[in-house]
């Protein structure tokens, strides 16, 4: 009988790490909004560019749900808890792209509708809140 490895993080520790990372990603979006408030840009009046950037913001958020679902399935089927971490981080990064497109809209176009990209990013991040059950499902230990 081999002793339990104490260096392996527990499910609670992994969940806490995911919560901290999720909170950091949310705060980065808020910091981008603060940056936008302190750096006013003169409007260029290019409504088409603003519409394109805000419409494109939907795409990475939608893809993030598909990628997360697929990666979670792989992690659970292969019993790899690390895959759950990867699934969440990738989904958060894809959701953050929407906020970056809103930031790009502000700096390139000076549009007052830059917040649409941030709304999509925030919506995606809120829906990707880390669930402990995913970690438990992918865990090899029975908890």
N, C-alpha and C positions, 0 to 999 in steps of 0.2 A: 504494500500500500504506500503510495507516494504522498508526501505532504502537499497540502494546497499551496499554490503559488501565491504569495502575498503581494507580489508586484502586479498582478492582474487587477485592473480596476473593476469594481463592482458595478452592477446595473445602476445603482443610485448615483455613483460617481460619474458614470457615462451620461446619465440623464442630466445631471447638474452641469456637466460640461456643455451639453447641447443647449441647455437653457442660457448659459452664459454667452455662448456664441450667437444664439438667436437674438438675445438682448443687444449684443454689440452690433449686429447687422441692422437692427431697428434704430439704434442710436446713430449709426452712420447715415441713415436716410434723414434723420432729424438734423444732423449736422449739415448735410447738403442743403436742406431747406433754410437753415440759418445763414449759410453762405450766400444763397440766392437773395435773401433779404438785405444783406449788407453790401451786395454788389449789383446795383441797378444797371440795367442795360437799356440803351435807347432802342425803342421798337423799330424794326425794319419794315414791318407791315407785310411780311411774306406769310400770308395765311396758309398757303399750300404746304410750305415747309413745316409749319407748326402742326398742321393736320397729319402730315406723313409721320412725323416723329411721335406724335401722340398715338396714332394708330399702330405704329410699330411696337409701342410699349406693351400692347396686349400679347404679342407673339411670345416673348420670352417667359412671361408669366404663365401662359397656357402650356408652353413646352415644359416648364418646371414641374407641373403636376404630372405630366406623362413620364418624365424622366424619374421623378421621385417614386412613383408607383412601381415602375419597372425595377429600379434598383432595390426598393424595399422587398419586392417579391424575390429577387435573387438572394438577398441577404437572409431572408427567412427560410427559403428553400435550402440554401447551402449552410444555414446555421452560422452565419458570420456577422457578429455584432458590429464589426468595423464597417461593413457595407451599409449599415443603417446610418452611421455617422456620415459616410460619404454621400448617401442619398440626401440627407438633410442639407449638408453644406452646398452641394451642387444646386439643389432647389432654391436655397436662399440666394446664391450667387446669380442664378437666372432671374429671380424676382428683382434683385437689385439693379439689373440691367434696365428695367423700366424706369427706375428713378434716375439713372444716368442719362437716359434719353430725355427725360424732363429737364435735367440740368443742361444738357446739350441744347435743348429748345430755348432755354433762357439765355444762354451765352451766345448762341449763333443768331437767334431770331429776335430776342428781346420780347418774346410773346408773353402775354399775361396769362396764358393757358398752360404754362409749364407745369402747373400743379397736377395736371391729369396724369402725367407719367409717375409722379410721386404717389398719387392715389392708387394706381395699379400696383406699384411696388409695395406700398403699405398693405394693400389688400392681400397680395400674394404672401407677404411675410406673416401676416396674421393667420392666414389659412395653413401655413406651414409650421405652426407652433409644434415644437417637439413633443411627441407622445411617448410615454414610458412603455406603453404596450408594445410598440414596435421593437424596442430593445429586448423586452421579455420574450417576444415571439422568436427573435433571432438568437436568443441565448441558448447555449447547449445545456446549461444547468437548468434544473427545474426549480422555479421560485414560486 
